């Protein structure tokens, strides 16, 4: 959509569960899900895009993946890193809080792990992620996905058609 409509996408971290234990926790069942399948509306959207997704059984603590995303943004590889991480999480359920997993994701996205790793270990981006989380909360964001288009907040699983309409309205 961004390429077809000349849209600039800026992703911001949002900690779904800031108090989630560092090791993560079992993922709670959502409406319409089974032990292995996501809700039908999510599956339908994925199928329409030619994506195969499964229901992850584990909810990781996402602080480190958000910190890695801040680094990727600095390097101009935010889009690549985002797509690699999302694809791996929703197709295989990888643990996004694992340094070994993050290394693989970073390398697939073209990031320099030898530069990123010490930054994650020192928690260089931790405060930035927390600050951006607070800004999102102050703007009314309570979950993901959420879209802020020309000052209008669109929370939840918004259809591509609705997003396109909002972008066209804003332009």
Secondary structure, 3 states (H helix, E strand, C coil): CHHHHCCCCCCCCCCCCCCCCCCCEECCCCCCCCCCCCCHHHHHHHHHCCCCCCCCCEECCCHHHHHHHHHHHHCCCHHHHHHHHHHHHHHHCCCCCCHHHHHHHHHHCCCCHHHHHHHHHCCCCHHHHHHHHHHHHHCCCCCCCEEEECCEEEECCCCHHHHHHHHHHHC
